[in-house]
Amino acid sequence: MAQMNMKEAIRDAMRVELKRDPNVLVFGEDVGHVGGVFRATEGLQKEFGEERVFDTPLAESAIGGMAVGLGVTGFRPVAEIQFVGFIYEALDQMVVQAARMRYRSGGRYNSPIVFRTPFGGGVKAAELHTDSLEGLLIQSPGIKVIVPSNPYDAKGLLISAIRENDPVFFMEHLNLYHAFRDEVPEGEYTVEIGKAKVVREGKDVTILAYGLMVHTAMKAAAELEKEGVQAEVIDLRTLLPLDIDTIVESVKKTNRAIVVQEAQKTSGVAAEVIAQINEKAILHLEAPVLRVAGPDTVYPFAQIEDQWLPSPARIVTAVNKVLNF
């Protein structure tokens, strides 16, 4: 086992797949010689050459279009969108072209593409750099959406994503790139797409989260334990497809749940999770399922983003509401 932070684990996943499959290509803005704005691809161009790891113009629509063209001709592109707020220029290629390719061609073609992008707040970045836009993608059939919360999952899920025959939107939280190190196997392994993980066992309430919010939820669970409340924390890991079976199994045990997301409250992942819980487990609920999320405003300027983001205290408050309902 090696000790890696999430950035290093993501880089190692790309290295594993570049070695294993000559059809894997890595490209995006500054991913080559510079190694990416966060150095997630550092050293890969030197190791695999400019034909396998290369820079593109500053044009997300071109990155997306090239990925689609390469995908239908047998390559496996790993295309980096430098910041999540820049995906708007590439949405046509991502959800109109790549996500529909297998369907519209009657199975003749597919789009084995990974679109990687950093996202997430708490780092005092500029506008359009930290939004959480996963809600846009989960409404698009044909593309999977993955948000890892730790180095082990990041590597295993990215390897699985690169081997997928349909497009994957792979979101990497900025605040997790260097947050901590974890034991990560060297070489090749996979984590199954579409499977959530129970990261803390509990019996009183289920807290569902993904990305950085898993760690925020764990802090809240530690505070709740001081009050005698045993919270079960589930890391969703994959948002589309959603592992509703693991969620329902937990709700049947705890009878109460809250969903935590960094994105704005309305029409997001949390709303979809709650809808599916209501469809499949409403008779097991002792209280409404609540959301802890960002306010329905534009992402704020850096000076006030700490007040905007979900916190352990807000999660504790929501848990107490469902416990006392």
Secondary structure, 3 states (H helix, E strand, C coil): CEEECHHHHHHHHHHHHHHHCCCEEEEECCCCCCCCCCCCCCCHHHHHCCCCEEECCCCHHHHHHHHHHHHHCCCEEEEECCCHHHHHHHHHHHHHHHCCHHHHCCCCCCCCCEEEEEECCCCCCCCCCCCCCHHHHHCCCCCEEECCCCHHHHHHHHHHHHHCCCCEEEEEEHHHCCCCCEEECCCCCCCCCCCCEEEECCCCEEEEECCHHHHHHHHHHHHHHHCCCCEEEEECCEEECCCHHHHHHHHHHHCCEEEEEEEECCCCHHHHHHHHHHHHHHHHCCCCCEEEEECCCCCCCHHHHHHHCCCHHHHHHHHHHHHCC
